[in-house]
């Protein structure tokens, strides 16, 4: 089977995408696939027509790769790909729309508002709060703010990455993530960043974060059920990763859903798969099946 691995791209997550893509490419080559790496360049259409791949593995994170645009492009070309389609990808990429869909299905999410213009009057007075772009991943442009002055400054910085910025209720508690693989919820992982906030540096710097598999059976089962419900509610496919905050009373809040989880050496999704005995190469093979 001939497989193209798309990596790099145009988003702020380009560096991480390349790391994910290279890991996937290596696994495919070791499995015996004819694997070819491509970047998201202007001549991508011509290259794909020339190669004629049997499948595309999308390892692009953020806009232009994870938001449905590339999925629609591949649909038009008639090339099958790993992961969610246009609808699920585009909805999950927008944290604002995601929350509306999840809330409709009865899933608890933090309170939030969205700002689409720096001059727009901000109707928010609950602190601390989280400010972040509504359509970025990898905690790009994430700020924890404690007053209106800090909020306005953070919003200005976030508009460098997005045209829509989210101000969200800060939930004091622990970060837990649950992967979904082929309609199966994986073991939840608790994330303990040394600096307190799970930002870009904490995610991608070795030693900056501790990861522990959840031992609470009741909470594990509940989070897995909700993660799977979120995956299905957003009409996702193949795999996803669902991020939660759980407060001191054990009450969970769903923060966001990632349709193309990271595949680097520090990534959570492969870590959860390994916990159930699924090594990285076998995971990649399963996603292509």
C-alpha positions as CSV (number, residue, x, y, z in Angstrom):
1,X,0.0,0.0,0.0
2,X,1.2,3.5,-0.9
3,X,0.7,6.0,1.9
4,X,1.4,9.7,1.9
5,X,2.1,11.3,5.2
6,X,1.1,15.0,5.3
7,X,3.1,17.0,7.8
8,X,4.3,20.5,8.5
9,X,1.6,22.9,7.2
10,X,1.0,26.6,7.8
11,X,-0.2,26.7,11.4
12,X,1.6,27.7,14.6
13,X,1.9,24.0,15.3
14,X,4.1,23.3,12.3
15,X,7.1,22.2,14.4
16,X,5.0,19.6,16.3
17,X,3.3,18.4,13.1
18,X,6.7,17.6,11.6
19,X,7.6,15.6,14.7
20,X,4.3,13.7,14.5
21,X,4.7,13.1,10.8
22,X,8.2,11.8,11.0
23,X,7.2,9.3,13.7
24,X,4.3,8.1,11.6
25,X,6.5,7.9,8.5
26,X,9.2,5.9,10.3
27,X,6.5,3.4,11.6
28,X,5.0,3.0,8.2
29,X,8.4,2.3,6.6
30,X,9.2,-0.3,9.2
31,X,5.8,-1.9,8.6
32,X,6.7,-2.3,4.9
33,X,4.4,0.4,3.5
34,X,5.6,2.6,0.6
35,X,5.5,5.8,2.7
36,X,6.1,9.2,1.2
37,X,6.3,12.5,3.2
38,X,4.7,15.7,1.8
39,X,4.3,19.2,3.1
40,X,1.2,21.4,2.6
41,X,2.6,23.2,-0.4
42,X,0.8,25.0,-3.2
43,X,1.6,22.2,-5.6
44,X,0.1,19.5,-3.3
45,X,-2.6,18.6,-5.8
46,X,-0.1,17.9,-8.6
47,X,2.1,15.9,-6.3
48,X,-0.8,13.7,-5.1
49,X,-2.0,13.1,-8.6
50,X,1.5,12.1,-9.6
51,X,2.0,9.8,-6.6
52,X,-1.6,8.3,-6.6
53,X,-1.5,7.2,-3.0
54,X,-3.9,4.5,-1.7
55,X,-4.3,6.4,1.6
56,X,-3.2,9.7,3.2
57,X,-2.2,9.9,6.8
58,X,-2.8,13.5,8.0
59,X,-0.3,14.5,10.6
60,X,-1.1,18.2,10.3
61,X,-2.2,20.0,13.5
62,X,-4.2,23.2,13.6
63,X,-5.7,25.3,10.8
64,X,-5.3,24.0,7.2
65,X,-4.9,20.4,8.4
66,X,-7.2,19.7,11.3
67,X,-10.1,22.0,10.4
68,X,-11.8,20.3,7.5
69,X,-10.3,22.2,4.6
70,X,-7.7,19.5,3.8
71,X,-10.3,16.8,4.3
72,X,-12.6,18.4,1.8
73,X,-9.7,18.8,-0.7
74,X,-8.9,15.0,-0.4
75,X,-12.6,14.2,-0.8
76,X,-12.7,16.1,-4.1
77,X,-9.6,14.3,-5.3
78,X,-11.2,11.0,-4.2
79,X,-8.3,10.0,-2.0
80,X,-9.1,8.1,1.3
81,X,-7.5,9.4,4.5
82,X,-7.1,8.5,8.1
83,X,-9.3,10.4,10.6
84,X,-12.4,12.5,10.7
85,X,-14.2,14.0,7.7
86,X,-15.0,17.6,6.9
87,X,-17.9,18.1,9.2
88,X,-16.4,16.6,12.4
89,X,-13.0,18.2,11.8
90,X,-14.4,21.7,11.2
91,X,-16.7,21.6,14.2
92,X,-14.1,20.2,16.6
93,X,-11.5,22.8,15.5
94,X,-13.7,25.6,16.6
95,X,-13.8,25.4,20.4
96,X,-16.8,27.8,20.6
97,X,-19.0,25.6,18.2
98,X,-17.7,22.5,19.9
99,X,-19.0,23.6,23.3
100,X,-22.4,24.5,21.8
101,X,-22.7,21.0,20.4
102,X,-21.5,19.3,23.5
103,X,-23.8,21.4,25.8
104,X,-26.7,20.4,23.6
105,X,-25.9,16.8,24.3
106,X,-25.8,17.4,28.0
107,X,-22.1,17.4,28.4
108,X,-20.7,19.8,31.1
109,X,-18.4,22.5,29.8
110,X,-16.9,25.6,31.4
111,X,-18.8,28.9,31.0
112,X,-17.4,30.9,28.1
113,X,-17.8,33.9,25.8
114,X,-16.2,34.6,22.5
115,X,-14.7,37.9,21.2
116,X,-14.5,38.6,17.4
117,X,-13.2,42.1,17.5
118,X,-10.7,43.8,19.9
119,X,-13.0,46.8,20.1
120,X,-15.9,44.6,21.2
121,X,-17.2,45.2,24.7
122,X,-16.2,42.3,26.9
123,X,-19.1,40.9,29.0
124,X,-17.0,39.0,31.5
125,X,-16.3,39.6,35.3
126,X,-15.4,36.1,36.7
127,X,-11.8,35.5,37.6
128,X,-9.4,33.8,37.3
129,X,-10.2,33.0,33.6
130,X,-8.6,31.4,30.6
131,X,-8.0,33.3,27.4
132,X,-7.2,31.4,24.2
133,X,-7.7,31.4,20.5
134,X,-10.9,29.6,19.5
135,X,-9.3,27.6,16.7
136,X,-5.7,26.6,17.7
137,X,-4.3,23.6,19.4
138,X,-1.1,22.7,21.4
139,X,-2.1,25.4,23.9
140,X,-1.0,28.1,21.4
141,X,-1.7,31.5,22.9
142,X,-3.2,30.2,26.2
143,X,-3.3,32.7,29.1
144,X,-4.6,32.5,32.7
145,X,-5.8,36.0,33.6
146,X,-6.9,37.5,36.9
147,X,-8.5,40.8,36.0
148,X,-9.9,42.8,33.1
149,X,-6.6,44.5,32.3
150,X,-4.8,41.1,31.9
151,X,-7.8,39.8,29.9
152,X,-7.7,42.6,27.4
153,X,-3.9,42.2,27.0
154,X,-4.3,38.5,26.5
155,X,-7.1,39.0,23.9
156,X,-4.9,41.3,21.9
157,X,-2.1,38.7,21.8
158,X,-4.6,35.9,20.9
159,X,-5.8,37.9,17.9
160,X,-2.3,37.3,16.4
161,X,-3.3,33.7,16.0
162,X,-7.1,33.8,15.4
163,X,-10.0,35.9,14.4
164,X,-12.1,34.5,17.3
165,X,-10.9,34.5,20.9
166,X,-12.4,32.6,23.8
167,X,-12.6,33.8,27.4
168,X,-13.4,30.7,29.6
169,X,-14.1,30.0,33.2
170,X,-11.0,28.7,35.0
171,X,-11.7,25.4,36.6
172,X,-9.4,24.7,39.6
173,X,-8.4,21.1,39.5
174,X,-6.5,18.5,37.5
175,X,-6.1,17.9,33.8
176,X,-7.2,14.5,32.5
177,X,-7.3,13.3,28.9
178,X,-9.0,10.4,27.3
179,X,-8.2,9.0,23.9
180,X,-10.7,7.4,21.5
181,X,-9.5,4.7,19.1
182,X,-11.9,3.0,16.7
183,X,-14.9,3.6,19.1
184,X,-12.9,2.4,22.1
185,X,-12.2,4.7,25.0
186,X,-8.5,4.4,26.2
187,X,-7.2,4.6,29.8
188,X,-7.5,8.2,31.1
189,X,-4.2,10.0,31.8
190,X,-3.8,12.7,34.5
191,X,-1.4,15.5,33.4
192,X,0.7,17.2,36.1
193,X,2.7,20.2,34.7
194,X,5.5,21.3,36.9
195,X,4.7,25.0,36.3
196,X,1.0,24.6,37.1
197,X,-0.3,25.4,33.6
198,X,-0.3,22.8,30.8
199,X,1.0,25.3,28.1
200,X,3.1,24.8,25.0
201,X,6.3,24.5,26.9
202,X,4.9,22.0,29.4
203,X,3.6,19.8,26.5
204,X,6.7,19.6,24.4
205,X,9.6,19.9,26.8
206,X,10.8,16.6,28.2
207,X,10.7,16.5,32.0
208,X,8.3,19.5,32.3
209,X,5.2,17.4,32.9
210,X,4.4,14.2,34.8
211,X,1.8,11.7,33.4
212,X,-0.1,9.3,35.6
213,X,-2.8,6.8,34.6
214,X,-6.0,7.3,36.5
215,X,-6.7,4.8,39.2
216,X,-10.2,5.9,40.3
217,X,-12.4,3.3,38.7
218,X,-15.6,5.4,39.0
219,X,-14.1,8.5,37.5
220,X,-12.3,6.4,34.8
221,X,-15.6,4.9,33.6
222,X,-17.5,8.2,33.7
223,X,-14.8,10.1,31.7
224,X,-14.5,7.3,29.2
225,X,-18.3,7.3,28.6
226,X,-18.4,11.1,28.2
227,X,-15.3,11.1,25.9
228,X,-17.0,8.5,23.7
229,X,-20.2,10.5,23.7
230,X,-18.3,13.6,22.7
231,X,-16.5,11.7,19.9
232,X,-19.8,10.5,18.5
233,X,-21.7,13.8,19.0
234,X,-19.1,15.6,16.9
235,X,-19.3,12.8,14.3
236,X,-15.6,12.0,14.5
237,X,-13.9,8.9,13.0
238,X,-10.9,6.7,13.7
239,X,-9.4,8.5,16.6
240,X,-9.5,11.6,18.8
241,X,-8.4,12.9,22.2
242,X,-10.8,14.5,24.7
243,X,-9.4,16.9,27.3
244,X,-11.1,17.4,30.7
245,X,-10.6,19.4,33.9
246,X,-11.8,17.6,37.1
247,X,-12.3,19.7,40.2
248,X,-11.6,18.7,43.8
249,X,-15.2,17.3,44.1
250,X,-14.7,15.0,41.2
251,X,-16.9,17.1,38.9
252,X,-15.6,17.0,35.3
253,X,-15.7,19.7,32.7
254,X,-14.9,18.9,29.0
255,X,-12.5,21.5,27.6
256,X,-11.9,20.5,24.0
257,X,-11.7,17.6,21.5
258,X,-8.6,17.0,19.3
259,X,-9.3,15.2,16.0
260,X,-5.6,14.7,15.2
261,X,-3.8,13.9,18.4
262,X,-0.1,14.4,18.6
263,X,2.2,11.4,17.6
264,X,5.5,12.6,19.1
265,X,7.5,10.8,21.7
266,X,5.8,12.9,24.4
267,X,2.3,12.6,23.0
268,X,-0.5,11.3,25.1
269,X,-2.5,9.3,22.6
270,X,0.3,6.8,21.8
271,X,1.0,6.6,25.6
272,X,-2.6,5.5,26.3
273,X,-2.4,3.0,23.5
274,X,0.8,1.5,24.9
275,X,-1.0,1.1,28.2
276,X,-3.5,-1.4,26.6
277,X,-0.6,-3.2,24.9
278,X,-0.8,-1.5,21.5
279,X,2.7,-0.5,20.4
280,X,3.1,2.6,18.1
281,X,3.6,0.6,14.9
282,X,0.5,-1.5,15.5
283,X,-1.5,1.7,16.3
284,X,-0.5,3.2,12.9
285,X,-1.3,-0.1,11.2
286,X,-4.7,-0.2,12.9
287,X,-5.5,3.4,11.8
288,X,-4.8,2.5,8.2
289,X,-7.0,-0.6,8.3
